[in-house]
């Protein structure tokens, strides 16, 4: 867990300080800066390649799952990274923060990651309770996080559920699937909710924080901070934590 040295830092899609997010160049920059984790979004192309691509596709019949890797790269206008190549790039240098965007490739993605990294260097996050539960059950050695907040539909559904079940916790789904982490949108990450996580033995990850970095980095109730500005966050953290390599902030769960 985070302690006096503050939360670990996850570079959201590699960060966007020195190169466009989600590119090999962005991930290389995050690694050079000393990010504890790099975060990438996992989808599968029609030819079976796991790729890092945030959006579902390009509309109509041009979803990522219907495109070959070459076609995806052509439409995207850049070399969309392959997950396997990213894992080789970060191995021994940072942890992998895998954000599953396509639930159908959850098992395949975890197996790929475990083939290249140790479970201590992996966190898998998803907004979908079903793959979160499946991974927690089938791969108990791999930390899993369930995302809450930041989505109007998900928030509206929770409000309706709470109207039927008074006192329902915002962490109910996190606990129900056996997740290790609550992956909380920054607007939902109140001191009260983070304290509830601590009481329940649930680790905390807050996304995506780009403002007030010094304040967030000073918190002891936060385990991982996800940011588009990893180099800046690392510089702030290092200024207050002399002689502390970035990996010493990586949480233990």
Sine and cosine of phi, psi and omega as CSV:
sin_phi,cos_phi,sin_psi,cos_psi,sin_omega,cos_omega
0.00,0.00,0.32,-0.95,0.07,-1.00
-0.93,0.36,0.47,-0.88,0.02,-1.00
-0.63,-0.78,-0.66,-0.75,-0.07,-1.00
-0.90,0.44,-0.42,0.91,-0.05,-1.00
-0.99,0.12,-0.09,1.00,0.07,-1.00
1.00,0.01,0.03,-1.00,-0.09,-1.00
-0.96,0.29,0.41,-0.91,0.19,-0.98
-0.94,0.34,0.33,-0.94,-0.08,-1.00
-0.89,-0.46,0.82,-0.57,0.07,-1.00
-0.95,-0.33,0.82,-0.57,-0.02,-1.00
-0.99,0.14,0.96,-0.29,-0.04,-1.00
-0.91,0.43,0.93,-0.37,-0.04,-1.00
0.81,0.59,0.50,0.86,0.01,-1.00
1.00,0.05,-0.21,0.98,-0.06,-1.00
1.00,0.06,0.27,-0.96,-0.05,-1.00
-0.82,-0.58,0.39,0.92,-0.07,-1.00
-0.97,0.24,-0.59,0.81,-0.14,-0.99
-0.84,-0.55,-0.17,0.99,0.00,-1.00
-0.34,-0.94,0.35,-0.94,0.02,-1.00
-0.85,0.52,0.66,-0.75,0.00,-1.00
-0.85,0.53,0.54,-0.84,0.07,-1.00
0.98,0.19,0.23,0.97,0.03,-1.00
-0.94,-0.33,0.35,-0.93,0.07,-1.00
-0.83,0.56,-0.60,0.80,-0.03,-1.00
-0.91,0.42,-0.63,0.78,0.02,-1.00
-0.91,0.42,-0.68,0.74,0.00,-1.00
-0.92,0.40,-0.62,0.78,0.04,-1.00
-0.89,0.45,-0.63,0.78,0.02,-1.00
-0.92,0.40,-0.64,0.77,0.02,-1.00
-0.90,0.43,-0.63,0.77,0.03,-1.00
-0.92,0.40,-0.66,0.75,0.02,-1.00
-0.89,0.45,-0.55,0.83,0.01,-1.00
-0.96,0.27,-0.37,0.93,0.02,-1.00
0.99,-0.17,0.48,0.88,0.03,-1.00
-0.86,0.51,0.61,-0.79,0.04,-1.00
-0.95,0.31,-0.62,0.78,0.06,-1.00
-0.71,-0.70,0.45,-0.89,0.25,-0.97
-0.88,-0.47,0.69,-0.72,-0.07,-1.00
-0.97,-0.23,0.73,-0.68,0.12,-0.99
-0.64,-0.77,0.51,-0.86,-0.06,-1.00
-1.00,-0.02,0.78,-0.62,-0.11,-0.99
-0.95,-0.31,0.82,-0.58,0.14,-0.99
-0.71,-0.70,0.23,-0.97,0.01,-1.00
-0.86,-0.51,0.73,-0.68,0.04,-1.00
-0.99,0.14,0.19,-0.98,-0.05,-1.00
-0.91,0.42,-0.42,0.91,0.03,-1.00
-1.00,-0.04,0.26,0.97,0.18,-0.98
1.00,0.07,0.24,0.97,0.00,-1.00
-1.00,-0.05,0.77,-0.64,0.11,-0.99
-0.99,0.14,0.82,-0.58,-0.08,-1.00
-0.81,-0.59,0.32,-0.95,0.11,-0.99
-0.99,-0.15,0.97,-0.23,0.01,-1.00
-0.52,-0.85,0.80,-0.61,-0.15,-0.99
-0.97,0.26,-0.76,0.65,-0.08,-1.00
-0.98,0.22,0.39,-0.92,0.00,-1.00
-0.94,0.34,-0.39,0.92,-0.01,-1.00
0.36,-0.93,-0.52,-0.85,-0.13,-0.99
-0.84,-0.54,0.37,0.93,0.04,-1.00
1.00,0.01,0.43,-0.90,0.06,-1.00
0.87,0.50,-0.78,-0.63,-0.02,-1.00
-1.00,0.01,0.23,0.97,-0.08,-1.00
-0.95,-0.30,0.65,0.76,0.13,-0.99
-0.95,0.32,0.43,-0.90,-0.03,-1.00
-0.82,0.57,-0.64,0.77,-0.04,-1.00
-0.92,0.38,-0.16,0.99,0.01,-1.00
-0.95,-0.30,0.03,1.00,-0.09,-1.00
-0.92,-0.39,0.53,-0.85,0.18,-0.98
-0.97,0.23,0.27,-0.96,0.03,-1.00
-0.86,0.50,-0.68,0.73,-0.02,-1.00
-0.89,0.45,-0.66,0.75,0.01,-1.00
-0.92,0.39,-0.66,0.75,0.04,-1.00
-0.85,0.53,-0.72,0.69,0.01,-1.00
-0.90,0.44,-0.62,0.79,0.01,-1.00
-0.90,0.43,-0.71,0.71,0.00,-1.00
-0.93,0.36,-0.62,0.79,-0.03,-1.00
-0.96,0.28,-0.47,0.88,0.02,-1.00
0.99,0.11,0.26,0.96,0.07,-1.00
-0.40,-0.92,0.14,-0.99,-0.03,-1.00
-0.98,0.17,1.00,0.05,0.02,-1.00
-0.83,0.56,0.82,-0.58,-0.09,-1.00
-0.93,0.36,0.57,-0.82,0.20,-0.98
-1.00,0.08,0.65,-0.76,-0.03,-1.00
-0.86,0.50,-0.66,0.75,0.00,-1.00
-0.86,0.51,-0.65,0.76,0.01,-1.00
-0.93,0.37,-0.62,0.78,0.04,-1.00
-0.89,0.45,-0.66,0.75,0.00,-1.00
-0.89,0.46,-0.65,0.76,0.05,-1.00
-0.91,0.41,-0.57,0.82,0.00,-1.00
-0.92,0.40,-0.63,0.77,-0.11,-0.99
-1.00,-0.05,-0.24,0.97,-0.09,-1.00
-0.81,0.59,0.81,-0.59,0.01,-1.00
0.99,0.17,-0.02,1.00,-0.06,-1.00
-0.87,-0.49,-0.48,0.88,-0.01,-1.00
-0.31,-0.95,0.19,-0.98,0.10,-1.00
-1.00,0.06,0.35,-0.94,0.02,-1.00
-0.98,-0.19,0.86,-0.50,0.11,-0.99
-0.97,-0.23,0.98,-0.18,-0.08,-1.00
-1.00,-0.06,0.90,-0.44,0.06,-1.00
-0.97,-0.26,0.95,-0.32,-0.07,-1.00
-0.97,0.24,0.88,-0.48,0.09,-1.00
-0.99,-0.17,-0.32,0.95,-0.01,-1.00
-0.84,-0.54,0.97,-0.26,-0.08,-1.00
-0.89,0.46,-0.43,0.90,-0.08,-1.00
-0.93,0.37,-0.31,0.95,-0.03,-1.00
-0.94,-0.33,0.32,0.95,-0.08,-1.00
-0.86,0.51,-0.80,0.60,-0.03,-1.00
-0.89,0.46,-0.67,0.74,0.01,-1.00
-0.88,0.48,-0.67,0.74,-0.01,-1.00
-0.91,0.42,-0.69,0.72,-0.01,-1.00
-0.90,0.43,-0.68,0.73,0.02,-1.00
-0.88,0.48,-0.65,0.76,0.02,-1.00
-0.89,0.46,-0.72,0.69,-0.03,-1.00
-0.90,0.43,-0.69,0.73,-0.01,-1.00
-0.91,0.42,-0.40,0.92,0.04,-1.00
-0.96,0.28,-0.27,0.96,-0.08,-1.00
-0.85,-0.53,-0.39,0.92,-0.04,-1.00
-0.75,-0.66,0.36,-0.93,0.07,-1.00
-0.99,0.14,0.43,-0.90,0.01,-1.00
-0.83,0.56,-0.49,0.87,0.01,-1.00
-0.91,0.41,-0.30,0.95,-0.03,-1.00
-0.95,-0.30,0.37,0.93,-0.08,-1.00
-0.76,-0.66,0.66,-0.75,0.26,-0.96
-0.69,-0.72,0.78,-0.63,0.04,-1.00
-0.94,-0.34,0.80,-0.59,0.02,-1.00
-0.85,-0.53,0.46,-0.89,0.01,-1.00
-0.33,-0.94,0.42,-0.91,0.10,-0.99
-1.00,0.00,-0.21,0.98,-0.10,-0.99
-1.00,-0.07,0.89,-0.45,-0.02,-1.00
-0.86,0.50,-0.53,0.85,-0.09,-1.00
-0.89,0.46,-0.81,0.58,0.04,-1.00
-0.92,0.39,-0.50,0.87,0.05,-1.00
-0.88,0.48,-0.71,0.70,0.01,-1.00
-0.91,0.42,-0.67,0.75,-0.03,-1.00
-0.91,0.42,-0.67,0.75,0.00,-1.00
-0.93,0.36,-0.68,0.73,0.02,-1.00
-0.86,0.51,-0.57,0.82,-0.01,-1.00
-0.98,0.18,-0.70,0.71,-0.11,-0.99
-1.00,0.09,-0.45,0.89,-0.04,-1.00
-0.77,-0.64,0.93,0.37,-0.08,-1.00
-0.89,0.46,-0.30,0.95,0.00,-1.00
-0.99,0.17,-0.19,0.98,-0.05,-1.00
-0.98,-0.20,0.87,-0.50,0.05,-1.00
-0.89,0.46,0.71,-0.71,-0.03,-1.00
-0.83,-0.55,0.65,-0.76,0.06,-1.00
-0.83,-0.55,0.65,-0.76,0.08,-1.00
-0.96,-0.27,0.77,-0.64,-0.05,-1.00
-0.99,0.11,0.73,-0.68,0.08,-1.00
-0.74,-0.67,0.56,-0.83,-0.01,-1.00
0.99,0.12,0.20,-0.98,0.05,-1.00
0.99,0.16,0.03,1.00,0.00,-1.00
-0.71,-0.71,0.86,-0.51,-0.10,-0.99
-0.89,0.46,-0.64,0.77,-0.01,-1.00
-0.90,0.43,-0.72,0.70,0.00,-1.00
-0.90,0.44,-0.65,0.76,0.00,-1.00
-0.91,0.40,-0.64,0.77,0.01,-1.00
-0.91,0.42,-0.64,0.76,0.02,-1.00
-0.90,0.43,-0.60,0.80,0.02,-1.00
-0.92,0.39,-0.65,0.76,0.02,-1.00
-0.86,0.51,-0.67,0.74,0.02,-1.00
-0.90,0.43,-0.67,0.75,0.02,-1.00
-0.90,0.44,-0.65,0.76,-0.03,-1.00
-0.93,0.36,-0.48,0.88,0.06,-1.00
-0.91,0.42,-0.49,0.87,0.01,-1.00
-1.00,0.03,-0.41,0.91,-0.03,-1.00
-0.78,-0.62,1.00,-0.05,-0.05,-1.00
-0.87,0.49,0.68,-0.74,0.02,-1.00
0.99,0.14,0.12,0.99,0.00,-1.00
-0.87,0.50,0.78,-0.62,-0.02,-1.00
-0.97,0.22,0.54,-0.84,0.10,-1.00
-0.91,0.41,-0.28,0.96,0.00,-1.00
-1.00,-0.09,0.12,0.99,-0.09,-1.00
-0.84,0.55,-0.71,0.70,-0.03,-1.00
-0.94,0.35,-0.58,0.82,0.03,-1.00
-0.86,0.50,-0.74,0.68,0.01,-1.00
-0.92,0.38,-0.62,0.78,-0.09,-1.00
-0.90,0.43,-0.57,0.82,-0.03,-1.00
-1.00,0.01,-0.07,1.00,-0.01,-1.00
0.97,0.26,0.49,0.87,-0.01,-1.00
-0.95,0.30,0.52,-0.86,0.05,-1.00
-0.99,0.12,-0.53,0.85,-0.07,-1.00
-0.87,-0.50,0.60,-0.80,0.31,-0.95
-0.99,-0.12,0.87,-0.49,-0.03,-1.00
-0.98,-0.17,0.98,-0.19,-0.29,-0.96
-0.94,-0.35,0.78,-0.63,0.12,-0.99
-0.88,0.48,0.60,-0.80,-0.13,-0.99
-0.84,0.54,-0.54,0.84,-0.03,-1.00
-0.96,0.29,-0.35,0.94,0.01,-1.00
-1.00,-0.06,-0.21,0.98,-0.15,-0.99
-0.99,0.13,0.93,0.37,0.04,-1.00
-0.98,0.20,0.33,-0.94,0.06,-1.00
-0.85,0.52,-0.58,0.81,-0.01,-1.00
-0.90,0.44,-0.71,0.71,-0.02,-1.00
-0.94,0.35,-0.64,0.76,0.03,-1.00
-0.90,0.44,-0.61,0.80,0.06,-1.00
-0.91,0.41,-0.60,0.80,0.04,-1.00
-0.90,0.45,-0.62,0.79,0.08,-1.00
-0.86,0.50,-0.72,0.69,-0.01,-1.00
-0.86,0.51,-0.70,0.71,-0.02,-1.00
-0.89,0.45,-0.54,0.84,-0.03,-1.00
-1.00,0.00,0.05,1.00,0.00,-1.00
0.95,0.32,0.45,0.89,-0.02,-1.00
-0.97,-0.25,0.80,-0.60,0.06,-1.00
-0.94,0.33,0.35,-0.94,-0.13,-0.99
-0.84,-0.55,0.71,-0.71,0.11,-0.99
-0.75,-0.66,0.76,-0.64,-0.01,-1.00
-0.87,-0.49,0.70,-0.71,-0.02,-1.00
-0.73,-0.68,0.24,-0.97,-0.56,0.83
-0.99,-0.13,0.88,-0.48,-0.17,-0.99
-0.99,-0.17,0.89,-0.45,0.04,-1.00
-0.85,-0.53,-0.30,0.95,0.05,-1.00
-0.90,-0.43,0.46,-0.89,0.00,-1.00
0.90,0.43,0.57,0.82,-0.08,-1.00
-0.87,0.49,-0.66,0.75,-0.01,-1.00
-0.86,0.51,-0.67,0.75,-0.01,-1.00
-0.90,0.43,-0.73,0.69,-0.01,-1.00
-0.91,0.41,-0.62,0.79,-0.02,-1.00
-0.94,0.35,-0.32,0.95,0.03,-1.00
-1.00,0.07,-0.03,1.00,-0.07,-1.00
-0.99,0.15,0.60,-0.80,0.06,-1.00
-0.97,-0.25,0.01,1.00,0.04,-1.00
-0.97,-0.23,0.28,0.96,-0.04,-1.00
-0.79,-0.62,0.77,-0.64,-0.04,-1.00
-1.00,-0.07,-0.68,0.73,-0.01,-1.00
-0.70,-0.71,0.74,-0.68,0.06,-1.00
-0.94,-0.35,0.81,-0.59,0.01,-1.00
-0.98,-0.18,0.79,-0.62,-0.08,-1.00
-0.58,-0.81,0.47,-0.88,0.14,-0.99
-0.99,0.12,-0.08,1.00,-0.07,-1.00
-0.83,-0.56,0.88,0.48,-0.08,-1.00
-0.89,0.45,-0.62,0.78,-0.02,-1.00
-0.89,0.45,-0.67,0.74,0.02,-1.00
-0.91,0.41,-0.69,0.73,0.01,-1.00
-0.89,0.47,-0.66,0.75,0.00,-1.00
-0.92,0.40,-0.62,0.78,0.04,-1.00
-0.89,0.45,-0.68,0.73,0.04,-1.00
-0.89,0.46,-0.71,0.70,-0.02,-1.00
-0.90,0.44,-0.67,0.74,-0.02,-1.00
-0.92,0.40,-0.54,0.84,0.00,-1.00
-0.90,0.43,-0.52,0.85,0.00,-1.00
-0.99,-0.12,-0.05,1.00,-0.07,-1.00
-0.70,-0.72,0.94,0.34,-0.06,-1.00
-0.88,0.48,0.57,-0.82,0.07,-1.00
0.89,0.46,0.40,0.92,0.02,-1.00
-0.92,-0.39,0.95,-0.31,0.06,-1.00
-0.90,0.44,0.43,-0.90,-0.11,-0.99
-0.86,0.51,-0.57,0.82,-0.10,-0.99
-0.92,0.39,-0.30,0.95,-0.02,-1.00
-0.95,0.33,-0.19,0.98,0.01,-1.00
-1.00,-0.02,-0.12,0.99,-0.07,-1.00
-0.90,0.44,0.79,-0.61,-0.10,-1.00
-0.94,0.34,0.49,-0.87,0.11,-0.99
-0.94,-0.34,0.75,-0.66,-0.02,-1.00
-0.80,-0.60,0.00,0.00,0.00,0.00
